[in-house]
Every structure is written in C-alpha cells, then in structure tokens.
C-alpha cells in the first residue's frame, strides 16, 4: 500500500490497476485510504456544500425522523445526524472517520467495522441507509444479505449511488481538483442494484433519479433539481440514483385481528347484506358501521342489524363531521383490530373479496392493498363512461407521481395494517388537509413512507339500492387539485 503522501496519486491511478485479489486485501487498502481522507472530508464538503445539502434533503425525504436508523458507510456521521433518528447507529470501515463522528455527534452510536463484516447483535432498524457506498463495496450482495439480520417487516433500505453517465464528468472534476479522488471499484446501474437486492431477498419499492446540477447556483440549481430533473429524457441526466427496498420472507407475525370500517350514508337497503356476507377474517373480525347524516333510516337499520347479529361483533357510530374521510377516520379511531379495512356500503365490491385483501396484508405481500375495478368485466351500469375515462386518466397521472403502478386510484376498498395507518397519520402534516375522500390520504401517505402498494382485482357491481354520492364534475376538479399536491410533494422533489 502506498504511503500517505502518495494517496492522491494512488487514488487517480488505481482505476487501471489490478483489482483487489480478495476481501482481506480490499478491506486493508480502503481502511488506509479513508483514514487518510477523514481529516480532509469537512473541507471538501464545504467546497461542495450544495451537493451535500441536496443529499441530506433527499435522504430526509426518504426517511422519516425519530425512527431507528442505521447508516452503513457513515463517514463522519453528518448525514445520520441530519436524519434526526430516535436511535442512530453508524458503521464505517475507517477508524479515523468513526473517531471524528463520535466527537461531532455524541448522541449517536458509531462502530468501526466494514460493511462486509457487520455485526450489531440483535438490533433492528426502521431504515438502513447506504449513501454513496455501493461503488466501494467488494461484495454488494453479501452486504445486502448481512443487512437482513437487522430488518423487521417494515424496514426500508435507502440506497443512493452515482449514475454511470456521470463517470467521465466526475473523473474530470477530480483532475480539476473540484472533487476529491475516490477510485470507485464498481459503477453500478440501478438495474444492477435492483437485481442484487432481489438475489439477496429484497424487493425494490421505488427507484428515482435526482440532482441534475450538483453545483450551487441560485435559481438555476433549484429549477434544474426540483423540476427539470424529473422530466422525461432529461431525468436520465441526473447525477444520483435512489432505490428504496424492503426485505421479503421474514417470519410472519401471529394471525392478526381485523376491523372493517363501513361508511354508510343513505344505504339502509344494503346494511343487512353487508353484515350477512362479511366473511370471518383473521383471529377476530369486527364490523364498524359509520353512519353519516342519512335522510333515510340508515342509522336505525344499522342498530337493528347490530341487535339481529349479536355474534358478529358489530358496532355502530354516528358522524359528527361530514364526508367519507371523516367517517373513515372516526371508524379507525375506534377500531381494535391489527388490520384496517374500508368497505363501501353500496355493495359495488363484494364483501367476500376481503379475504384476498386480508391474505395480501397478513402475508406481507403488500403494505397498502387497493382494490382495482378495471381488470374484470363489470356490470354494464356500474360505472358510467365518463367516470371510466376519469378513473383511467387519474390512475395514469398518479402512478407517475406515486412512483408505483396504481391502475384504479378511486376504488373505495383499501386495506392496511394499524401500524402503517398510524404512521401515515403521523406524517399527514407533510401534505396538509387536502383530501375530502380519504382515499388519496392513504395513497399519498403510503408513497411518502415507501410502503408497497399492491392491487387486487375486484368485480365491480351495479348499485342495487340508493344513488351514488359522487358528483363526477365537482369531484373531478377536486381530484385535479389533489394531483397537483402529489406532484409538488412526491414527484418534483430535489
């Protein structure tokens, strides 16, 4: 290994040198390199503070504050500290980096160890962050496999790396002394990392590109990074690739209980059928009717059905507020189950279909399970033609903004765990009070938390009693406004 004085020359020339013969040689060489780089890191970050500020802002977008966070390859700990963890643990191959991190951030925990040799006992984390690390790893898949030991069912890996398209630009920046020379061993593409994640037992939840202009230039940097970086074609010019993944195949929890929330306004003719047809789900099923200022006898019918089926664990609530969202929130606030379900009282979706939704959430295949009415043939009068076109339009638009494919954003049947619902509620301030329906609150919140959204096809039935509570033109304008919220809060981020 060269002496410290020749590290810069070695860093520039090593790209053409023989790769490390084995992991031991690799780890020894990188320990020396990063020990030398550690005292210089703060000055180089000040020279490129615009880029590092962007990285911190994006990492905070993908990770929620006050969570248990592990950063692998933490350097001097500045990024981990910016994430504001309730429990923050960092590991780094460089002992000198760890020494500086402990001095700068005494409220966090740092360990001197290589990613390939990570050993943190039985700790579990909500987020595991690998920022600009994949290019330095000797065995990327091995690291992903070892990190599974520190995942629970809700853990998210947040990975960012350089785009291969920027390789010649970054090498030129090093020659011009605009960037410290760091001889990356691997120029991985997004597809490479997604494939290695799959082989190691993970599933990619979201992939995005960010930072078109890493230099800090007033107005221009903001325009490029916030908006131009997300446009078709131009997005491929971005410097960084971001991937969020979740671990699959972890032990399933015990059989959960279920709460089914059934908002009902002017649905008296459907209440008994809902109670009769609802299947038994999980270890225990409760049905909560939430009546909302009906002009027929819906509230009385709910109470009659409750007394008629004493063995069905039925509860009846009456709204003080108005709208479906208020009804759903009231029901969820009173629910006792581990899994929350929304079932509209119009019976346009069969109650029996909830068995499929339960299986998807209980098995961990999805975090938010959404009904999709646009796969199977539907009753001829179940959805008017303009409504069908509107559904398809909003699905295409919102799939782009959410970063996950959603074919039917307006189906009222949605299922998620109590834990994930409470997480969405806690992060609601990010979007504000924008959704009178409640469906988009859940979809947007799930996307922001990198929850896996999956769809289950349902057969959409014609309403047999009452009339729809939807006004397609008035509500269509509301949906356009909500799409604007999604664009600003979920898509144009940088």
Secondary structure, DSSP 4 states (H G I P E B T S, - for coil): ---GGGHHHHHHHGGGSPPPSSHHHHHHHHHHHHHHHHTTHHHHHHHTHHHHHHHHHHHHHHS-SSSEEEEES-TTSHHHHHTT-SEEEEEES-HHHHHHHHHH-TTSEEEE--GGG---TT--EEEEEEES-GGG-S-HHHHHHHHGGGEEEEEEEEEEEE-GGGHHHHHHHHHTTSS-----S----HHHHHHHHHHTTEEEEEEEEE-S--S--TTHHHHHHHTGGGSTTGGGG-SEEEEEEEE-SPPPPSPPPEEEEEEESS-GGGHHHHHHHPPP-TT-EEEEEEE-S-SSSHHHHHHHHHHHTGGG-EEEEE-SS-SHHHHHHHHHHH---SEEEE--TT-SS-GGGHHHHHHHHHTTS-SEEEEE-SSS---TTTS-HHHHHHHHHHHHHHHHHHTS--S-TT-S-EEEEHHHHHHHHHTGGGT-S--SSSHHHHHHHHHHTTPPEEEEE-------SS-----HHHHHHHHHHHHHHHIIIIIS--
